[in-house]
Amino acid sequence: MIKLEHKTLLDAGVHFGHLTRKWNPKMAPFIFMKQNGIHIIDLNQTITSMQEVALQLNAIARTGKKILFVATKKQAKVVVEKVAKDLAMPYVTERWLGGTLTNFVTIRKLLKRMSVIEKNIHSAAYKNLAKKEQLVIAREQKKLNRILQGLANVTRLPSALFVIDVNKEHIAIQEARKLGIPVFALTDTNTDPDLVDYSIPGNDDSFRSIDIIVDYMAHAIKEGLELYKKEKAETLSKQESTEEVKVNGAGMSKTIAKKGVKIVQGVAVKKTFSEASKMNKTTRFKPSVNKSKETTMAPNIASNPAIKQIQATTASDVASNAVVEKTQTTVAERELSNTTTENQQEAPTSNES
């Protein structure tokens, strides 16, 4: 944060209060003295209050929440609008619409109407309207822009209000207090500091005074926003790295499943289908001498459907061969018996001759 010095505040006229006859007695603790009928504000308390308010606003900005700047008085309009735009914060520098906070639903409808007009005003349909209708729409757009320009990107209620001149912005302060929204304000000697949650005693009529105080708050808010963006970026990077690890893990498990690799307590046992088939071939054609290995491989051979089929085919072949051999033996025996009978019949015929 910027270092605050008494001389800087004195040069800006932050210590000048209102006429003594216009003072509010509740501001007495913040008044240093009277001079030429004017109250002089204690700058020590001003600096302490500025530092306290800056810390609070910094904490709000660090959470990514919005702070609404309210300054409708002429001296503060330009300064507040510039700072709010730089910080991308909502602001009200024209007339405060009653119900901006307490009747936020209606305000959102007006904001939606304003955005619709801005989109349609450049369309061909708008150009085809009569001149009178175009003029009515243009006037409505101008009015809405003038009043709601600073609230164009607001989608929800702000988390805090920063107000210049408590007396002038009393309606906004009342609405915020009804909703429990904390109010930070620059309070002059003619205001009631009890109406706000955090007050900064100082001159709220001088352009230079308002400029230096608002600029100090802007630096605190900017630091908070930068920390918020940094933390958000770190969180996103952590989430992305976690998701990448999950995706990579899922891809590895799919690859392992496709290759037939089993995972046992986080250890990959490389047992592919090709290796299993090789093992079956080895046990079929090259039986091992080792009995322990034979007994180990026996369940695998018995469970292999291909080997079962081969065994069945071999058995059927053996059976068919046995039948053929038996048939051949029977035929040979019959031929032998027929030959013997013929020889016996030829023998008596030769004897008779």
Secondary structure, DSSP 8 states (H G I E B T S, - for coil): -----HHHHHHHTTTEEEEGGG--GGGGGGEEEEETTEEEE-HHHHHHHHHHHHHHHHHHHHTT--EEEE--SHHHHHHHHHHHHHHT--EE-S---TTTTTTHHHHHHHHHHHHHHHHHTTSHHHHTS-HHHHHHHHHHHHHHHHHHGGGTT--S--SEEEEE-TTTTHHHHHHHHHHT--EEEEE-TTS-GGGSSEEEES-SS-HHHHHHHHHHHHHHHHHHHHHHHHHHHHHHHHHHHHHHHHHHHHHHHHHHHHHT-EEETTEEE---HHHHHHHHHHHHHS--S-HHHHHHHHHHHHH-HHHHHHHHHHHHHHHHHHHHHHHHHHHHHHHHHHHHHHHHHHHHHHHH-
